[in-house]
């Protein structure tokens, strides 16, 4: 079977919310091999990775964990393009 759906969860320091959000996503009637869950962590300092890995092990689901290591300021002083 091929993946038909990707569920992307961006997160940062929201381990509690992730712990609540993952179980319903993992217990759907939709065929388990046809969807994936991608957790994109924007530099959390908590246990986001552990919660994601535990959910993946317990449910044998297609969960991927991506960490965005480099953070950039949203207020960069860029030279004028004019």
PDB file of N, CA, C and O in Angstrom:
ATOM      1  N   UNK A   1       0.836  -1.184   0.000  1.00  0.00           N
ATOM      2  CA  UNK A   1       0.000   0.000   0.000  1.00  0.00           C
ATOM      3  C   UNK A   1       0.878   1.244   0.000  1.00  0.00           C
ATOM      4  O   UNK A   1       2.041   1.210   0.403  1.00  0.00           O
ATOM      5  N   UNK A   2       0.299   2.324  -0.456  1.00  0.00           N
ATOM      6  CA  UNK A   2       1.064   3.561  -0.481  1.00  0.00           C
ATOM      7  C   UNK A   2       0.426   4.599   0.429  1.00  0.00           C
ATOM      8  O   UNK A   2      -0.768   4.542   0.721  1.00  0.00           O
ATOM      9  N   UNK A   3       1.244   5.548   0.872  1.00  0.00           N
ATOM     10  CA  UNK A   3       0.745   6.607   1.735  1.00  0.00           C
ATOM     11  C   UNK A   3      -0.177   7.528   0.958  1.00  0.00           C
ATOM     12  O   UNK A   3       0.173   8.013  -0.118  1.00  0.00           O
ATOM     13  N   UNK A   4      -1.353   7.763   1.510  1.00  0.00           N
ATOM     14  CA  UNK A   4      -2.315   8.669   0.894  1.00  0.00           C
ATOM     15  C   UNK A   4      -2.464   9.964   1.676  1.00  0.00           C
ATOM     16  O   UNK A   4      -2.900  10.978   1.130  1.00  0.00           O
ATOM     17  N   UNK A   5      -2.101   9.931   2.959  1.00  0.00           N
ATOM     18  CA  UNK A   5      -2.309  11.085   3.833  1.00  0.00           C
ATOM     19  C   UNK A   5      -1.078  11.302   4.697  1.00  0.00           C
ATOM     20  O   UNK A   5      -0.513  10.354   5.242  1.00  0.00           O
ATOM     21  N   UNK A   6      -0.667  12.562   4.816  1.00  0.00           N
ATOM     22  CA  UNK A   6       0.392  12.944   5.751  1.00  0.00           C
ATOM     23  C   UNK A   6      -0.197  13.945   6.732  1.00  0.00           C
ATOM     24  O   UNK A   6      -0.743  14.973   6.330  1.00  0.00           O
ATOM     25  N   UNK A   7      -0.085  13.644   8.007  1.00  0.00           N
ATOM     26  CA  UNK A   7      -0.552  14.542   9.059  1.00  0.00           C
ATOM     27  C   UNK A   7       0.694  15.193   9.643  1.00  0.00           C
ATOM     28  O   UNK A   7       1.551  14.508  10.203  1.00  0.00           O
ATOM     29  N   UNK A   8       0.798  16.506   9.517  1.00  0.00           N
ATOM     30  CA  UNK A   8       1.984  17.221   9.978  1.00  0.00           C
ATOM     31  C   UNK A   8       1.621  18.022  11.222  1.00  0.00           C
ATOM     32  O   UNK A   8       0.688  18.825  11.215  1.00  0.00           O
ATOM     33  N   UNK A   9       2.382  17.786  12.293  1.00  0.00           N
ATOM     34  CA  UNK A   9       2.139  18.466  13.559  1.00  0.00           C
ATOM     35  C   UNK A   9       3.367  19.312  13.897  1.00  0.00           C
ATOM     36  O   UNK A   9       4.375  18.773  14.355  1.00  0.00           O
ATOM     37  N   UNK A  10       3.298  20.634  13.679  1.00  0.00           N
ATOM     38  CA  UNK A  10       4.393  21.491  14.121  1.00  0.00           C
ATOM     39  C   UNK A  10       4.260  21.725  15.625  1.00  0.00           C
ATOM     40  O   UNK A  10       3.154  21.932  16.126  1.00  0.00           O
ATOM     41  N   UNK A  11       5.375  21.692  16.342  1.00  0.00           N
ATOM     42  CA  UNK A  11       5.292  21.846  17.788  1.00  0.00           C
ATOM     43  C   UNK A  11       6.548  22.496  18.348  1.00  0.00           C
ATOM     44  O   UNK A  11       7.629  22.410  17.765  1.00  0.00           O
ATOM     45  N   UNK A  12       6.381  23.138  19.477  1.00  0.00           N
ATOM     46  CA  UNK A  12       7.500  23.673  20.253  1.00  0.00           C
ATOM     47  C   UNK A  12       7.030  23.806  21.693  1.00  0.00           C
ATOM     48  O   UNK A  12       6.133  24.589  22.003  1.00  0.00           O
ATOM     49  N   UNK A  13       7.647  23.035  22.554  1.00  0.00           N
ATOM     50  CA  UNK A  13       7.329  23.045  23.984  1.00  0.00           C
ATOM     51  C   UNK A  13       5.840  22.788  24.247  1.00  0.00           C
ATOM     52  O   UNK A  13       5.237  23.439  25.101  1.00  0.00           O
ATOM     53  N   UNK A  14       5.265  21.863  23.531  1.00  0.00           N
ATOM     54  CA  UNK A  14       3.854  21.493  23.695  1.00  0.00           C
ATOM     55  C   UNK A  14       3.712  19.992  23.921  1.00  0.00           C
ATOM     56  O   UNK A  14       2.822  19.361  23.350  1.00  0.00           O
ATOM     57  N   UNK A  15       4.564  19.428  24.733  1.00  0.00           N
ATOM     58  CA  UNK A  15       4.562  17.980  24.961  1.00  0.00           C
ATOM     59  C   UNK A  15       3.212  17.496  25.491  1.00  0.00           C
ATOM     60  O   UNK A  15       2.724  16.443  25.083  1.00  0.00           O
ATOM     61  N   UNK A  16       2.612  18.266  26.398  1.00  0.00           N
ATOM     62  CA  UNK A  16       1.297  17.874  26.950  1.00  0.00           C
ATOM     63  C   UNK A  16       0.243  17.780  25.852  1.00  0.00           C
ATOM     64  O   UNK A  16      -0.535  16.828  25.802  1.00  0.00           O
ATOM     65  N   UNK A  17       0.229  18.777  24.979  1.00  0.00           N
ATOM     66  CA  UNK A  17      -0.752  18.789  23.888  1.00  0.00           C
ATOM     67  C   UNK A  17      -0.504  17.645  22.910  1.00  0.00           C
ATOM     68  O   UNK A  17      -1.447  17.040  22.399  1.00  0.00           O
ATOM     69  N   UNK A  18       0.755  17.356  22.657  1.00  0.00           N
ATOM     70  CA  UNK A  18       1.109  16.262  21.757  1.00  0.00           C
ATOM     71  C   UNK A  18       0.665  14.925  22.335  1.00  0.00           C
ATOM     72  O   UNK A  18       0.204  14.043  21.610  1.00  0.00           O
ATOM     73  N   UNK A  19       0.808  14.789  23.631  1.00  0.00           N
ATOM     74  CA  UNK A  19       0.394  13.556  24.310  1.00  0.00           C
ATOM     75  C   UNK A  19      -1.115  13.328  24.165  1.00  0.00           C
ATOM     76  O   UNK A  19      -1.572  12.186  24.117  1.00  0.00           O
ATOM     77  N   UNK A  20      -1.875  14.405  24.098  1.00  0.00           N
ATOM     78  CA  UNK A  20      -3.328  14.322  23.922  1.00  0.00           C
ATOM     79  C   UNK A  20      -3.692  14.139  22.441  1.00  0.00           C
ATOM     80  O   UNK A  20      -4.651  13.437  22.121  1.00  0.00           O
ATOM     81  N   UNK A  21      -2.937  14.762  21.551  1.00  0.00           N
ATOM     82  CA  UNK A  21      -3.278  14.755  20.123  1.00  0.00           C
ATOM     83  C   UNK A  21      -2.940  13.445  19.417  1.00  0.00           C
ATOM     84  O   UNK A  21      -3.664  13.034  18.511  1.00  0.00           O
ATOM     85  N   UNK A  22      -1.862  12.787  19.813  1.00  0.00           N
ATOM     86  CA  UNK A  22      -1.424  11.594  19.084  1.00  0.00           C
ATOM     87  C   UNK A  22      -2.359  10.388  19.193  1.00  0.00           C
ATOM     88  O   UNK A  22      -2.630   9.763  18.168  1.00  0.00           O
ATOM     89  N   UNK A  23      -2.869  10.025  20.376  1.00  0.00           N
ATOM     90  CA  UNK A  23      -3.707   8.816  20.456  1.00  0.00           C
ATOM     91  C   UNK A  23      -4.899   8.785  19.503  1.00  0.00           C
ATOM     92  O   UNK A  23      -5.105   7.762  18.850  1.00  0.00           O
ATOM     93  N   UNK A  24      -5.699   9.853  19.388  1.00  0.00           N
ATOM     94  CA  UNK A  24      -6.815   9.782  18.434  1.00  0.00           C
ATOM     95  C   UNK A  24      -6.342   9.626  16.988  1.00  0.00           C
ATOM     96  O   UNK A  24      -6.993   8.958  16.186  1.00  0.00           O
ATOM     97  N   UNK A  25      -5.217  10.240  16.664  1.00  0.00           N
ATOM     98  CA  UNK A  25      -4.688  10.108  15.304  1.00  0.00           C
ATOM     99  C   UNK A  25      -4.221   8.688  15.029  1.00  0.00           C
ATOM    100  O   UNK A  25      -4.328   8.199  13.904  1.00  0.00           O
ATOM    101  N   UNK A  26      -3.708   8.033  16.047  1.00  0.00           N
ATOM    102  CA  UNK A  26      -3.190   6.676  15.891  1.00  0.00           C
ATOM    103  C   UNK A  26      -4.285   5.616  15.930  1.00  0.00           C
ATOM    104  O   UNK A  26      -4.069   4.489  15.486  1.00  0.00           O
ATOM    105  N   UNK A  27      -5.446   5.962  16.450  1.00  0.00           N
ATOM    106  CA  UNK A  27      -6.533   4.991  16.598  1.00  0.00           C
ATOM    107  C   UNK A  27      -7.669   5.230  15.612  1.00  0.00           C
ATOM    108  O   UNK A  27      -8.837   5.027  15.944  1.00  0.00           O
ATOM    109  N   UNK A  28      -7.337   5.652  14.426  1.00  0.00           N
ATOM    110  CA  UNK A  28      -8.347   5.889  13.397  1.00  0.00           C
ATOM    111  C   UNK A  28      -8.755   4.589  12.720  1.00  0.00           C
ATOM    112  O   UNK A  28      -8.069   3.573  12.834  1.00  0.00           O
ATOM    113  N   UNK A  29      -9.867   4.633  12.023  1.00  0.00           N
ATOM    114  CA  UNK A  29     -10.300   3.491  11.217  1.00  0.00           C
ATOM    115  C   UNK A  29      -9.580   3.457   9.871  1.00  0.00           C
ATOM    116  O   UNK A  29      -9.613   2.449   9.165  1.00  0.00           O
ATOM    117  N   UNK A  30      -8.938   4.554   9.528  1.00  0.00           N
ATOM    118  CA  UNK A  30      -8.202   4.639   8.262  1.00  0.00           C
ATOM    119  C   UNK A  30      -7.056   3.626   8.296  1.00  0.00           C
ATOM    120  O   UNK A  30      -6.405   3.487   9.332  1.00  0.00           O
ATOM    121  N   UNK A  31      -6.792   2.921   7.206  1.00  0.00           N
ATOM    122  CA  UNK A  31      -5.736   1.903   7.200  1.00  0.00           C
ATOM    123  C   UNK A  31      -4.376   2.468   7.624  1.00  0.00           C
ATOM    124  O   UNK A  31      -3.911   3.472   7.086  1.00  0.00           O
ATOM    125  N   UNK A  32      -3.764   1.816   8.577  1.00  0.00           N
ATOM    126  CA  UNK A  32      -2.534   2.297   9.198  1.00  0.00           C
ATOM    127  C   UNK A  32      -1.380   2.476   8.212  1.00  0.00           C
ATOM    128  O   UNK A  32      -0.517   3.329   8.417  1.00  0.00           O
ATOM    129  N   UNK A  33      -1.361   1.689   7.165  1.00  0.00           N
ATOM    130  CA  UNK A  33      -0.272   1.777   6.197  1.00  0.00           C
ATOM    131  C   UNK A  33      -0.490   2.857   5.142  1.00  0.00           C
ATOM    132  O   UNK A  33       0.366   3.075   4.284  1.00  0.00           O
ATOM    133  N   UNK A  34      -1.636   3.531   5.207  1.00  0.00           N
ATOM    134  CA  UNK A  34      -1.939   4.540   4.198  1.00  0.00           C
ATOM    135  C   UNK A  34      -1.779   5.969   4.699  1.00  0.00           C
ATOM    136  O   UNK A  34      -2.050   6.916   3.961  1.00  0.00           O
ATOM    137  N   UNK A  35      -1.341   6.135   5.948  1.00  0.00           N
ATOM    138  CA  UNK A  35      -1.101   7.491   6.438  1.00  0.00           C
ATOM    139  C   UNK A  35       0.137   7.524   7.319  1.00  0.00           C
ATOM    140  O   UNK A  35       0.555   6.517   7.890  1.00  0.00           O
ATOM    141  N   UNK A  36       0.706   8.715   7.408  1.00  0.00           N
ATOM    142  CA  UNK A  36       1.867   8.924   8.262  1.00  0.00           C
ATOM    143  C   UNK A  36       1.629  10.157   9.121  1.00  0.00           C
ATOM    144  O   UNK A  36       0.846  11.039   8.768  1.00  0.00           O
ATOM    145  N   UNK A  37       2.312  10.200  10.243  1.00  0.00           N
ATOM    146  CA  UNK A  37       2.270  11.360  11.119  1.00  0.00           C
ATOM    147  C   UNK A  37       3.692  11.897  11.197  1.00  0.00           C
ATOM    148  O   UNK A  37       4.632  11.161  11.496  1.00  0.00           O
ATOM    149  N   UNK A  38       3.834  13.180  10.927  1.00  0.00           N
ATOM    150  CA  UNK A  38       5.145  13.822  10.980  1.00  0.00           C
ATOM    151  C   UNK A  38       5.091  14.895  12.060  1.00  0.00           C
ATOM    152  O   UNK A  38       4.319  15.849  11.962  1.00  0.00           O
ATOM    153  N   UNK A  39       5.915  14.733  13.086  1.00  0.00           N
ATOM    154  CA  UNK A  39       6.012  15.723  14.157  1.00  0.00           C
ATOM    155  C   UNK A  39       7.254  16.563  13.873  1.00  0.00           C
ATOM    156  O   UNK A  39       8.369  16.043  13.837  1.00  0.00           O
ATOM    157  N   UNK A  40       7.053  17.863  13.672  1.00  0.00           N
ATOM    158  CA  UNK A  40       8.161  18.777  13.398  1.00  0.00           C
ATOM    159  C   UNK A  40       8.382  19.628  14.640  1.00  0.00           C
ATOM    160  O   UNK A  40       7.558  20.475  14.984  1.00  0.00           O
ATOM    161  N   UNK A  41       9.497  19.393  15.301  1.00  0.00           N
ATOM    162  CA  UNK A  41       9.818  20.055  16.563  1.00  0.00           C
ATOM    163  C   UNK A  41      10.715  21.257  16.292  1.00  0.00           C
ATOM    164  O   UNK A  41      11.803  21.122  15.731  1.00  0.00           O
ATOM    165  N   UNK A  42      10.252  22.415  16.691  1.00  0.00           N
ATOM    166  CA  UNK A  42      10.986  23.664  16.472  1.00  0.00           C
ATOM    167  C   UNK A  42      11.822  24.021  17.702  1.00  0.00           C
ATOM    168  O   UNK A  42      11.728  25.130  18.227  1.00  0.00           O
ATOM    169  N   UNK A  43      12.639  23.069  18.154  1.00  0.00           N
ATOM    170  CA  UNK A  43      13.572  23.340  19.249  1.00  0.00           C
ATOM    171  C   UNK A  43      12.985  23.243  20.640  1.00  0.00           C
ATOM    172  O   UNK A  43      13.326  24.050  21.505  1.00  0.00           O
ATOM    173  N   UNK A  44      12.119  22.287  20.880  1.00  0.00           N
ATOM    174  CA  UNK A  44      11.538  22.111  22.213  1.00  0.00           C
ATOM    175  C   UNK A  44      12.613  21.804  23.246  1.00  0.00           C
ATOM    176  O   UNK A  44      13.639  21.196  22.943  1.00  0.00           O
ATOM    177  N   UNK A  45      12.350  22.238  24.468  1.00  0.00           N
ATOM    178  CA  UNK A  45      13.261  21.940  25.568  1.00  0.00           C
ATOM    179  C   UNK A  45      12.697  20.855  26.475  1.00  0.00           C
ATOM    180  O   UNK A  45      13.360  20.448  27.430  1.00  0.00           O
ATOM    181  N   UNK A  46      11.512  20.387  26.203  1.00  0.00           N
ATOM    182  CA  UNK A  46      10.861  19.369  27.032  1.00  0.00           C
ATOM    183  C   UNK A  46      11.047  17.966  26.491  1.00  0.00           C
ATOM    184  O   UNK A  46      12.062  17.653  25.870  1.00  0.00           O
ATOM    185  N   UNK A  47      10.049  17.122  26.735  1.00  0.00           N
ATOM    186  CA  UNK A  47      10.139  15.703  26.364  1.00  0.00           C
ATOM    187  C   UNK A  47       9.315  15.368  25.118  1.00  0.00           C
ATOM    188  O   UNK A  47       8.720  14.294  25.038  1.00  0.00           O
ATOM    189  N   UNK A  48       9.281  16.261  24.173  1.00  0.00           N
ATOM    190  CA  UNK A  48       8.539  16.044  22.931  1.00  0.00           C
ATOM    191  C   UNK A  48       9.039  14.812  22.190  1.00  0.00           C
ATOM    192  O   UNK A  48       8.241  14.010  21.704  1.00  0.00           O
ATOM    193  N   UNK A  49      10.343  14.660  22.104  1.00  0.00           N
ATOM    194  CA  UNK A  49      10.917  13.510  21.400  1.00  0.00           C
ATOM    195  C   UNK A  49      10.494  12.208  22.067  1.00  0.00           C
ATOM    196  O   UNK A  49      10.094  11.267  21.382  1.00  0.00           O
ATOM    197  N   UNK A  50      10.575  12.143  23.369  1.00  0.00           N
ATOM    198  CA  UNK A  50      10.224  10.915  24.091  1.00  0.00           C
ATOM    199  C   UNK A  50       8.762  10.537  23.882  1.00  0.00           C
ATOM    200  O   UNK A  50       8.446   9.365  23.678  1.00  0.00           O
ATOM    201  N   UNK A  51       7.882  11.513  23.932  1.00  0.00           N
ATOM    202  CA  UNK A  51       6.453  11.246  23.735  1.00  0.00           C
ATOM    203  C   UNK A  51       6.205  10.718  22.321  1.00  0.00           C
ATOM    204  O   UNK A  51       5.440   9.772  22.135  1.00  0.00           O
ATOM    205  N   UNK A  52       6.845  11.321  21.340  1.00  0.00           N
ATOM    206  CA  UNK A  52       6.682  10.883  19.953  1.00  0.00           C
ATOM    207  C   UNK A  52       7.223   9.475  19.754  1.00  0.00           C
ATOM    208  O   UNK A  52       6.569   8.637  19.132  1.00  0.00           O
ATOM    209  N   UNK A  53       8.418   9.210  20.280  1.00  0.00           N
ATOM    210  CA  UNK A  53       9.023   7.882  20.121  1.00  0.00           C
ATOM    211  C   UNK A  53       8.212   6.804  20.839  1.00  0.00           C
ATOM    212  O   UNK A  53       8.059   5.696  20.323  1.00  0.00           O
ATOM    213  N   UNK A  54       7.697   7.119  22.014  1.00  0.00           N
ATOM    214  CA  UNK A  54       6.876   6.156  22.757  1.00  0.00           C
ATOM    215  C   UNK A  54       5.606   5.825  21.983  1.00  0.00           C
ATOM    216  O   UNK A  54       5.217   4.661  21.890  1.00  0.00           O
ATOM    217  N   UNK A  55       4.968   6.838  21.434  1.00  0.00           N
ATOM    218  CA  UNK A  55       3.749   6.617  20.643  1.00  0.00           C
ATOM    219  C   UNK A  55       4.050   5.757  19.423  1.00  0.00           C
ATOM    220  O   UNK A  55       3.259   4.884  19.066  1.00  0.00           O
ATOM    221  N   UNK A  56       5.180   5.999  18.791  1.00  0.00           N
ATOM    222  CA  UNK A  56       5.553   5.217  17.610  1.00  0.00           C
ATOM    223  C   UNK A  56       5.809   3.759  17.976  1.00  0.00           C
ATOM    224  O   UNK A  56       5.405   2.859  17.240  1.00  0.00           O
ATOM    225  N   UNK A  57       6.470   3.517  19.094  1.00  0.00           N
ATOM    226  CA  UNK A  57       6.758   2.141  19.520  1.00  0.00           C
ATOM    227  C   UNK A  57       5.493   1.388  19.922  1.00  0.00           C
ATOM    228  O   UNK A  57       5.302   0.231  19.547  1.00  0.00           O
ATOM    229  N   UNK A  58       4.641   2.048  20.681  1.00  0.00           N
ATOM    230  CA  UNK A  58       3.424   1.394  21.175  1.00  0.00           C
ATOM    231  C   UNK A  58       2.439   1.081  20.058  1.00  0.00           C
ATOM    232  O   UNK A  58       1.724   0.081  20.125  1.00  0.00           O
ATOM    233  N   UNK A  59       2.394   1.914  19.051  1.00  0.00           N
ATOM    234  CA  UNK A  59       1.381   1.767  18.004  1.00  0.00           C
ATOM    235  C   UNK A  59       1.919   1.236  16.692  1.00  0.00           C
ATOM    236  O   UNK A  59       1.152   0.986  15.762  1.00  0.00           O
ATOM    237  N   UNK A  60       3.218   1.061  16.607  1.00  0.00           N
ATOM    238  CA  UNK A  60       3.842   0.556  15.372  1.00  0.00           C
ATOM    239  C   UNK A  60       3.305   1.300  14.149  1.00  0.00           C
ATOM    240  O   UNK A  60       2.944   0.698  13.138  1.00  0.00           O
ATOM    241  N   UNK A  61       3.266   2.602  14.272  1.00  0.00           N
ATOM    242  CA  UNK A  61       2.708   3.435  13.218  1.00  0.00           C
ATOM    243  C   UNK A  61       3.807   4.179  12.487  1.00  0.00           C
ATOM    244  O   UNK A  61       4.955   4.221  12.928  1.00  0.00           O
ATOM    245  N   UNK A  62       3.437   4.755  11.378  1.00  0.00           N
ATOM    246  CA  UNK A  62       4.370   5.556  10.592  1.00  0.00           C
ATOM    247  C   UNK A  62       4.476   6.956  11.179  1.00  0.00           C
ATOM    248  O   UNK A  62       3.863   7.896  10.674  1.00  0.00           O
ATOM    249  N   UNK A  63       5.252   7.091  12.243  1.00  0.00           N
ATOM    250  CA  UNK A  63       5.469   8.394  12.854  1.00  0.00           C
ATOM    251  C   UNK A  63       6.913   8.790  12.601  1.00  0.00           C
ATOM    252  O   UNK A  63       7.842   8.030  12.872  1.00  0.00           O
ATOM    253  N   UNK A  64       7.081   9.995  12.076  1.00  0.00           N
ATOM    254  CA  UNK A  64       8.430  10.526  11.889  1.00  0.00           C
ATOM    255  C   UNK A  64       8.594  11.752  12.768  1.00  0.00           C
ATOM    256  O   UNK A  64       7.663  12.536  12.951  1.00  0.00           O
ATOM    257  N   UNK A  65       9.780  11.900  13.301  1.00  0.00           N
ATOM    258  CA  UNK A  65      10.097  13.022  14.178  1.00  0.00           C
ATOM    259  C   UNK A  65      11.215  13.827  13.532  1.00  0.00           C
ATOM    260  O   UNK A  65      12.293  13.298  13.263  1.00  0.00           O
ATOM    261  N   UNK A  66      10.958  15.095  13.285  1.00  0.00           N
ATOM    262  CA  UNK A  66      11.935  15.972  12.655  1.00  0.00           C
ATOM    263  C   UNK A  66      12.211  17.127  13.606  1.00  0.00           C
ATOM    264  O   UNK A  66      11.288  17.761  14.117  1.00  0.00           O
ATOM    265  N   UNK A  67      13.485  17.393  13.836  1.00  0.00           N
ATOM    266  CA  UNK A  67      13.870  18.504  14.707  1.00  0.00           C
ATOM    267  C   UNK A  67      14.465  19.612  13.855  1.00  0.00           C
ATOM    268  O   UNK A  67      15.386  19.395  13.067  1.00  0.00           O
ATOM    269  N   UNK A  68      13.922  20.786  14.033  1.00  0.00           N
ATOM    270  CA  UNK A  68      14.480  21.965  13.372  1.00  0.00           C
ATOM    271  C   UNK A  68      15.493  22.558  14.341  1.00  0.00           C
ATOM    272  O   UNK A  68      15.114  23.185  15.330  1.00  0.00           O
ATOM    273  N   UNK A  69      16.759  22.365  14.066  1.00  0.00           N
ATOM    274  CA  UNK A  69      17.826  22.751  14.988  1.00  0.00           C
ATOM    275  C   UNK A  69      18.151  24.239  14.955  1.00  0.00           C
ATOM    276  O   UNK A  69      18.405  24.839  15.999  1.00  0.00           O
ATOM    277  N   UNK A  70      18.146  24.833  13.778  1.00  0.00           N
ATOM    278  CA  UNK A  70      18.613  26.211  13.638  1.00  0.00           C
ATOM    279  C   UNK A  70      17.426  27.159  13.670  1.00  0.00           C
ATOM    280  O   UNK A  70      16.476  27.014  12.901  1.00  0.00           O
ATOM    281  N   UNK A  71      17.494  28.123  14.565  1.00  0.00           N
ATOM    282  CA  UNK A  71      16.439  29.126  14.666  1.00  0.00           C
ATOM    283  C   UNK A  71      16.986  30.459  14.175  1.00  0.00           C
ATOM    284  O   UNK A  71      18.110  30.842  14.499  1.00  0.00           O
ATOM    285  N   UNK A  72      16.189  31.146  13.402  1.00  0.00           N
ATOM    286  CA  UNK A  72      16.579  32.451  12.900  1.00  0.00           C
ATOM    287  C   UNK A  72      15.595  33.488  13.418  1.00  0.00           C
ATOM    288  O   UNK A  72      14.419  33.197  13.635  1.00  0.00           O
ATOM    289  N   UNK A  73      16.088  34.685  13.610  1.00  0.00           N
ATOM    290  CA  UNK A  73      15.233  35.773  14.041  1.00  0.00           C
ATOM    291  C   UNK A  73      14.254  36.122  12.927  1.00  0.00           C
ATOM    292  O   UNK A  73      14.602  36.104  11.746  1.00  0.00           O
ATOM    293  N   UNK A  74      13.039  36.434  13.318  1.00  0.00           N
ATOM    294  CA  UNK A  74      12.047  36.848  12.328  1.00  0.00           C
ATOM    295  C   UNK A  74      12.271  38.308  11.933  1.00  0.00           C
ATOM    296  O   UNK A  74      11.707  38.789  10.951  1.00  0.00           O
ATOM    297  N   UNK A  75      13.094  38.999  12.703  1.00  0.00           N
ATOM    298  CA  UNK A  75      13.320  40.415  12.474  1.00  0.00           C
ATOM    299  C   UNK A  75      14.744  40.633  11.958  1.00  0.00           C
ATOM    300  O   UNK A  75      15.526  41.359  12.572  1.00  0.00           O
ATOM    301  N   UNK A  76      15.073  40.008  10.841  1.00  0.00           N
ATOM    302  CA  UNK A  76      16.406  40.148  10.260  1.00  0.00           C
ATOM    303  C   UNK A  76      16.536  41.506   9.579  1.00  0.00           C
ATOM    304  O   UNK A  76      15.582  42.012   8.988  1.00  0.00           O
ATOM    305  N   UNK A  77      17.712  42.078   9.669  1.00  0.00           N
ATOM    306  CA  UNK A  77      17.973  43.348   8.991  1.00  0.00           C
ATOM    307  C   UNK A  77      18.596  43.036   7.639  1.00  0.00           C
ATOM    308  O   UNK A  77      19.814  42.902   7.519  1.00  0.00           O
ATOM    309  N   UNK A  78      17.760  42.923   6.638  1.00  0.00           N
ATOM    310  CA  UNK A  78      18.222  42.600   5.296  1.00  0.00           C
ATOM    311  C   UNK A  78      18.419  43.881   4.499  1.00  0.00           C
ATOM    312  O   UNK A  78      17.653  44.832   4.654  1.00  0.00           O
ATOM    313  N   UNK A  79      19.440  43.913   3.647  1.00  0.00           N
ATOM    314  CA  UNK A  79      19.641  45.105   2.814  1.00  0.00           C
ATOM    315  C   UNK A  79      18.446  45.325   1.886  1.00  0.00           C
ATOM    316  O   UNK A  79      17.794  44.379   1.446  1.00  0.00           O
ATOM    317  N   UNK A  80      18.191  46.552   1.615  1.00  0.00           N
ATOM    318  CA  UNK A  80      17.083  46.897   0.723  1.00  0.00           C
ATOM    319  C   UNK A  80      17.344  46.350  -0.674  1.00  0.00           C
ATOM    320  O   UNK A  80      18.461  46.432  -1.184  1.00  0.00           O
ATOM    321  N   UNK A  81      16.325  45.803  -1.273  1.00  0.00           N
ATOM    322  CA  UNK A  81      16.454  45.254  -2.618  1.00  0.00           C
ATOM    323  C   UNK A  81      16.217  46.310  -3.691  1.00  0.00           C
ATOM    324  O   UNK A  81      16.353  46.023  -4.881  1.00  0.00           O
ATOM    325  N   UNK A  82      15.866  47.522  -3.285  1.00  0.00           N
ATOM    326  CA  UNK A  82      15.596  48.594  -4.259  1.00  0.00           C
ATOM    327  C   UNK A  82      16.839  49.355  -4.609  1.00  0.00           C
ATOM    328  O   UNK A  82      16.787  50.287  -5.412  1.00  0.00           O
TER     329      UNK A  82
END
